[in-house]
Amino acid sequence: MKKIVFLFACFATAASIANAQTLFTYGKYKVSKQEFLEAYNKNPDSSGNRQERMKEYLDLYINFKLKLQAAYDEKINTNAELKAETENFKTQLTDNFINRQANLAGLIHEAFLRSRKDILVRQVFVQFDGADTSAAYNQISKALGELKAGKNFEKISVQYSNVKAVKDVKGTVGYITVFTLPYSIENIIYNLKPGGFSAIYKSGAGYHIFKNAGERAAIGRRKIQQLLFATHDFYSDAQLNEVKQQADSAYNLLQNGTSFTAFMPLYGHNYDGNAPDNTIEIKAGEYTSDFEKEAFDLKEAGDVSRPFKTAYGYNIIRLVEKLPVPSHEDDAAFETYLQTQIQNSGRLDAAKNKLVKTWLGITGFKETNYNKNDLWIYTDSLLRNTGRIFASYKALKPETVLFQFTGRKFTVEDWLSYLQSRNIFSRKEPSGYSRQMDDFIWLSCNEYYRLHIEDFDSSISEQLKEFYEANMLFYIMDKHVWSKASNDTAGLKKYYELHKSNYTWQKSVTALVLSAPGKAIADSIAVKIKNNPSKWRGIVAAYNEVYADSSRFDVNELPVKAKIEHEVNFQTLPESNEAGNVYTFVHVLNLNDKPAQKSFEEARGAVINDYQEEIEKTWIKNLKMQYPVFINEPVLKALH
């Protein structure tokens, strides 16, 4: 038995040694076979012989490690800009990771499905006043019993609801869609079948029973502009008629060509002058049914309603844009809208809040055994004395630990600072401090988890490392190669003179490259230049935001995908950029068939590239002297 255990121990040790084999050293630093293979296998070159490809990659990896070490030795890691970039990247990774944990994708999918239908909602509502809600609960319970017995919902709403506005409409709320109501109520309603009613729901105002009174295909959203000719309850008939005449007069002027925005300073609802168009976006359930009907009856963008009266006065609305619900979930613009609404409605925060219970376990949260009543007394004394720290109270001191996570302890002093940051200076009831402590623990856990996110997900740790090292490499390369070469004009010219023969014009063209903000403009200019190329400057000058450059180009340097024909007056079709907002074409003005020497300015871009390569080679040579490199040939040969 002992021999078997010994053999297993030998095999385990041998495996550990194999994994820890050093592939190469540079100076006093080592790189293991495993580290190298992990780096290579992230983007392996699958062409040709794998061992040959790995040997080629080894040279690149050695150079990478040398440059990175130089960056550390030169304290590049203390660069404030680099630190800020890394923190910003970490925040993005953390937000994305937590959004996945909170199932943001699931919330978006749920919202999309709900957005495809509107539900007609009715309710029984019993309002309560004060702390005693028992009478209201008894009332709503009787209503629920009658509904379960099959009684008519509208009649029950009129009988049991104690709010006149609810009775008057027989409990009808109207059509709602996703995001119209609080998420908790939306969940109840969208989980009801047509004709079904809910259990009793308690809101901050009273008790509710909701009914799904019918469904329809979603009417989507509308962007509108609104003019409001306000009226008040105390207006006489003569005053009401005067307001109506104002609205009719404005409508007539609109019909005769006056712009809608011209009326905004006087009648634009909630007009503040910062947004002259004062566009409002509406959806089902946000406005009264009469207003909603007028808005959704407008058919085409630009249509204007006749003046119509609501409780607030006479309205004229103009349709700016229809925003129907897409038929497919992969509509990028609609997905962005849904995500924004999910965040703004608080449902994503609610999902994140639930995660904290899990985080308390994995962050090593432990609460110490302190006397809470003593802490509340001590806290109240400190706050009442404007935060003046007392030496101690019973077993409590400012440095007393209240709770801790794996890598962080929170003390009485931290607790006091938290309360002061929230402008809490005294709370007579102990329960108030208890709730604040729960919030403090929640906030501290959330903050600790985010700050140490790489400890809880290895992929984030790896991404942060890659980003940090890539940035370090960028800064050190810029310092020793890129900026050094670009700014060394004397060195560039000297390099050019020594390698002049490398910079010659071969078969080339003198061409006009033109970019315009739209295909129609680019097409129009292209036709005019094709007909009269020598006048291209005057043609271009007649347009705004059009950029043109005439120069000599190697054919493969031109910024278009089309093949360039070697003939005078050849012109490519305008090509769109990736964003689709700029169109570019090339027009060949002259041909250059004979080889010619490029001037320094003409060759400058290529000279900079070549000079940078020479500087980098010299730098690498010096780094290898500073950090001598030794390759473990047996380990290298064994790579596979």
N, C-alpha and C positions, 0 to 999 in steps of 0.2 A: 504493500500500500504506500509506504514511504517513497519507494522508487517511482511509482506512478506520479505522485505529487511532485517529486523532484523533476521528472521529465516535463511535466506540464509547465513548471516554473521556468525551465530552460527554454522551452518553446516560446513562452510569453516574453522572456527577456530578449530572445533572438529577434522576435517580431518587433519589439520596441526599438531595438538597436537598428534594425533595417529601416524602420520608418524615420529614425532620427539621423540617418547617414548624412554626412556633410558632403554636398556636391561641390561647393567652392567657398573660398574665403576671400575677403577683401579687407586688408588691414587686420584689425582684431575682430572683425565681424564674420559670422558664419551664415551660410544659406543651406538649408537641408534639401535633400532630394524631394521630400514631400512638399515643401513650400514651392519649389520650382515647378513641380508637376501640377500643383493646384493652379498656379498662375498660367501655365501653358494650356491646360485643359479648359480654361474659360473660353478661349477662342482658338482652338487648335487648327492648324493648317492641315487639311486632309489630303492635299495633293502630294504625290510622290512618296518617297520613303519617310516613314514617321521619325525614325532616328535622325535622319539627315535634317528634317525640319526642326527637330528639337535642338540639334546642335546650332543651327542658325539662330533659333530663338534665344539660346543661351547667351550669345554675344549681346543681343539686345537687352536681355534681362540683367546681365552684368553691368552694362552701361547705365541702366535704370537705377540699380542699387547704388552705384557710385554717385550719380547725380543726387539721389535722394539723401545719401549720407552727407554730401557736401551741403545740401540745404539745411540739414539739422545742425551741422557744425557751424554754419554761418548764421544760425539763429533765425532762419526764415520762418520757423514755426511760431515766433513771437510777433510776427507781422499782424497788426490790428485788423487790416482789411481781410487778410486770409482767415483770421479767427471769426470775423463777422460773417463771411461767406459760408464758412463751415457751420456756424450756428443757424444761419438761415436755411441751409440745406437740411440740417438735422430737424428743424421745425417742420419743414415740408414732409420729410419722411415720417416723422412722428404723427402729423395730422393724417396722412394717408393711411398709416398703419392702424391708428385708432378708428378712423372712419370705416376701415374694413372690419375691425372688431365690432363696431357698433352696427354693422350690416347696412351701411349707407346704400349699397347696391340694392339690397332688399327693400329698403324704404322707397327708393326711386321706382323700383318695379311695382310696388304696391300703389304708389301715387299714380303711376301711369295707368294701371288697370282701373283705378277709381276715377281717373280723369275722363274716361270714355263714356261715363253715364252720369246723369244728374238724377237726384232722388227728390221726390215731393215729400216733404216732412210735415207731419202734424204732431201736436203734443198736448198732453194734459200737464198743466203747470200749477203747482201750489206754492205760493211764495211764503217765506217765513220771515219773521222779524225777531231780533234779539237772540239770546242763547238758547231759549227753549223752543225746540223744533218738533216736539212730540205731537202737538195738535196738527201741524202740517203733515207730519208723517202718517198719522191716523187717517187724515183726509185722502192722501194719495194712495194709501193702502186700500181704502174702500173703492177708489176708482179702479185700481188694478184688479180687485176681485170682480167688479162688474164687467170689466173687459174680458176677463177669463171666462166669464159666464156667457159671453157672446154678445154683449150689448154694443150698440153703435158707438164708434170712437168719437165722432163729432158731438153726439149728444152727451157723452160722458165728459168730454172736455168742457162743454158749456156748463154742465152741472157741477163739476168738481173744481175746475180752475177758479182761482180767486183773484185773477187780474183781469180787469175789464177789457184791455186790448186783446187778450187771448180769447176771451169769451166772444168778443165781437166778430172775430174771424173763424170761430169754431175750431180753434186750435191750429189753424193753418200757418205754418212757418214759411212755406214756399219751397221752391226748388233750391237745392244746394248741390255743390260739387266739391271735389277735393280742395282742401285748404279754406273752405268757407267758414267752418266751425272749428272750435278747439279739437285737437287730435283725439282726446278721450271720447268726445261726443261723436266725432266723425267715425271712429271705430265701431261704436254702437250701431249707428245708422247704416253703415255700409255692410254690416254683418246681419242685417235684417232682410228677410225675404219680402217681396212685394206683398203688402197686406199684413205683415207681421208687426208686432209691437214689442217694446223692450221691457226689461225689469225696471224697477225704480232707480233713478239716477239722481244723486245729490250734487247740486252745483253750489256756488257761493251765495246764490239768491234764493234757492228753493229746491223743491223736488219735481222731477220730470218723469214722464213716460213718453217715449218717442214712437212714432209709427212711420213705416215706409208705406206711404199712400200711393206710390206709383213711380215708375222709372221712365226715362226717355234717353235717347242718344244725346250725348253732351253737345251743348251749343257752343262750347269753346269760350274764347275771350274776345273782347273788342277793345281797341284803343279809340277813344273819342275825345272831342273837345266840347266843353259845356259852357253855355251862357245862362246865368241865373238872374232873373228879374224878381228880386225877393219880395215876398209879401209877409204880413204878420197877422196874427189872430185878431188884433184890435182894429185892423183896417176897415174903413167903411166901404160900402159898395162903390162909391165914387172913386175912392183910392184904388180899389182893386181894378176897376175899369181903366184907370190911368196907367197902371202897371201893365195891364193887358195890351193897351194901345202901344206902349213902349216896345213890348215884345213883338207885336205885329209890324211895327215900323221897322225894327231891326231886321226882321225876316224879309220884308220887302226889299230892303237895301241889299241884303245878301243875295236875293234872287236877281238883282240887277248888277251884280259884279263886285260889290264891296267884299273885301276879304274878311274871313271869320276872325282872324287875329286882330283886326282893327278894333273889334269890340271888347277885346280881352281886358284892357286897362279899366274899363267901366263895369263890365258885367261878367268877366271871367271868374268862375267859381274857384275860390282859394288862390286867385292870381296874386303872385308876389313880384312879378317883373323880372325874375331871374330866368324863367323859362317862358318866353313869349307865346309859345304854342300851347302851353298849359295842358298837355296831354294826360288823360286819365285812362287807366286800364281797368276794365270791369269784367266780372264773371258772374255766373249764376249765384244768387243768394246774397250778394253784397249790398244791393240797393233794393228799394221797394219794387214790387212787381210792376207797377205802372211805369216807373222809370226804366226798368230792365226791358220791358216790352218795346218801348220806343227805341231804345238803343239797338236791340237785336233785330228790329224790323227794318233798319237801314240796310240796303242791299250792297251798294258799291262804295268804295273809298271816295270821299268827297261829298256824298249825299248828306243833305241837311234836313232835319225834322222840322215840321211845323211847330209853332209854340204849343206846349202842352203844360197843364197845371199839375203840380204835386203839392204836398203839404208845405213845401218851402217857397213856392212861388211858381212863376212861369219859366219854362226851360226851352232852350233851343240847343240841340246837340248835332254835332257833325261827326260822321264816321271817318276815322283816320286810317284804320287798318283792321282787317279781320284776322283773327288768330285761331284758326280751327285746331282741334286736337289731331295730331298726326295719326295715321293708321298704323305706323310702325314704331316700335320702341327705340330704334336706333337713330332717331332724329336728333342730331347733336344739339341744335338750338333748344328744342323742347326739353331735352335731358338737363341742360344747363338751367333752364327755368325751374324745373322740378327740384333740382338740387338746391338752388337758391331759396325756394319756398320752404323746403324741408329744414334748412338751416334757420331761416327767419321765423318759422313757426314754432321753433323750440323742440320739435320732435327728435332731431338728431342729438341735441343736448340731453334730452331725456334718456335716449339710448346709451349715451356715453356715461351718464350718471349711474346707470345700473352696472356698468363695468367696474366701478370703483370697489364694489364688494369683492370682486375677484382679485383686483389689484391689491387689496389689503392683505390677502393671503400670500401672494407671490412676492410682495415687497418686504416681507418679514415684519409686518406690523405687530407691535407688542405695546400694550398699555401698562404702565407701572402701577403699583399698588399704593396710590395716594388717597387721602381722605378728601372726597369731593366737596363736602360741606365746608371743610377748612379752606379749600382752594377758593370757593365762592366768596367767603368772608375776606380772605386775603386779597382777592381780585378787586372786590368792591372798595376796600380801603385804598388800594393803589390808585384806582380810577378816580375815586372821589378826591384824592390828593394830587390830581393832575399828573399821575404817572410816576410820582416820586417813589423810588425803589426803597423799601424797608429791608433791613437785614434779614429778618425771618419772621415767620408766624408759625408757632408750633413746629411741625416737622418740615415746613415749606420754606424754601429759599429761592431767590431768582434763578439759580442754576439747577434747581431740582428738575429732574427729567420726568415729564408727564407721559410721553409715549415715544416710540422710536421705530425707525425702519432699519433695514440691514446696514445702511451706510450713513444714517443721519439721526440725531437725537433732537427732540423738541422740548424745550424747557419752559418753566413758568415765565421767564422773560420773553420768550417767543410768543407765548399765549397772550401776554399783555400787549405786545407790539401789534399782534393781530387785531385785538379789540380796538386799540387806538386807531389803527388804519381804517377801521370801519366806523369811526366816530362814535364808538360806544363808550360811555363814561360812567354809567351806573345802571344796574338792573336789579331792582329790589327782589324779584322772585328768583329763587334758585333755579327753577325750571328754565328761566331765560338764559342763564349761563350754560346750562346743560345743553340746550339747543345750539348755542354758539360753539360749544366744544365739539359737538357732532360736525358742525360746518367746518370748524378748524381742522379736524382730523381729515375730513373729506378733501378739503382744499390742499392740505399738506400731502396727502397720498397722491392726488392728481398731479401736483407739481413734482413730487419725487419720481413718480413713474415716468413722466415726460423727460425729466433731466437725465434719467438713467435708462432710457428706452433701449439702448444697445445691450443692456444686461438681460433683457427679456426677449430679445429676438436677434438671433445670430445673423440673419440676412441684413438687418439694419446696421449692425456692427460692421459687417463686411463692406456695405455700401459707403458708410461713413469713412472707413479706412481708405477705400479706393478714391473717394472724392478728395479727401484730405491730402493724400499722396499725389494725386493728379495736380492739385493746386500748388503744392510744394514744388513739384516739377516745373510747372508753368512759371512760377516766380523765379526759380533759380536759372531756368533756361533764358528767361527774359533778361535777367541780370548779366549772364555770362555770354549769351549768344545773340538773341534777337535784337534787343535794343542796342547792344554794343556794336553790332554790325551796321544797323540802320543809321546810327548817329555818327559813325566813323567815316565821314565823307572822304578824308584824305586816304584812309585805308581802302575804301571802295574804289577810288580812282586809280590807286596804285595796283589793286587787284585787276581792274579792268585793263590797264596798260599791259600787264604781264600775261593776260589771257585773252587779248583782243580778238584773236582768230576764232574764239568760241562764240563770238557775238556778231553774227552776220545775218543780213536779210537774204533769205532764199526766195523762192517764188512767193510773191505776196501781192496784196492789193491796198490801194488807198480807198478807204470806204467811209461812208457816213453811217454812224450808229445812232438811231433815234428811239426815244422812249416817250410814250404818251399815256395819260391817265384814262384809258378807255379805248376799246376796239374801234368805235366809230371815228374817233379823232385820228387814231393811227392810220386807219384806212383812207381817210380823207387826205391826210398829209402825204401818204405814200403815193397816191394817184398824182398829186400835184408835183411832187419831186420827180416821179417817173417821167412826166411830160416835160419838165424843165429843171434838170438836176443842177445846173449852174446857179440857179436862183434859190437854192435851198435855205440860205440864211434868212432871206426876206419871207419865205414861206413859213418857216418856223417861228419867226418873230411875231406873227399874227395870232399865235396861240399861247394860252397860259399853261404853266406847269408842263411844258414840253421841253425835253432835254436832248441836245444833239451834239455829237463830237465827230469831227473829221480827222482821220489820222491814218498812218500806215500800219497795217496789221498782217501778221502771219495768219493764214486762213484758219488754222485751228485755235486762234486766240479770240475769235469773234464770239460775242455772247448770245449766240442763237444756236438752235439744234439743227436747223436746216442746212443741207449741203450747199456750199458756196460755189457757184459756177465761176470759172475764171474768164469773165467777159465784162466789158464796160456796160454800165447801165443795168446790170443784173440786180434784182431786188428780191429779198425774201418776203414772205407773208408775215404780217405782225404776229408775234408769239406772246402768249400770256405768261406772266410770272406765276409762282405758286399761289399767291394770294388772289390772283385774278383781277388786280386793280391797276396793273401797268402792262402795256403792250409794247414790244420792241421789234424793230425790223432793221435790216442792213441794206444799204444801197451802194453798189460798187461804182466808184467814181473813176479810178484809173487802175491800170495793171502795172506791176513791177516784175518783169521777167528775169532780169539779170541780178546775180548775187551782188550785195553791197555791204560795206562795213556799217554796223550800227554805231551811232554816236553813244557816248556814255549815258546821256539822258534817255535815249531810246532803249538802251539795254539795262537801265538801272534796276528794274525788277528782277531780271535774271541774275544780274551781278550780285545783288543783295542775297538772293537764295544761295548762290555758289559760295559767296564769302562767308555766309553763316555756316555752311557745311565745313569749310576749312577751319573756322574758329572753333567749332564744336569738336572736330577731330583733335585739334591741339589741346583743347580743354580736357578731353577724355584721356589723352596721353598723360597729361599732368596729374589727373586724378588717379591713374593707375600707378603713378610714382608715389603719390601720397598714400594710397590704399592698395598696396601690392596684391595682385590677384593670383590665387593658386587654385587650379581645377583638380579635383580628385578624379583622375582618369578612369580607374576601375569602376567607380560609381557612375561616371558618365557613360561608359560602355554598356553598363547594365540598364540604362534607361530604356523603358519601353512603354 
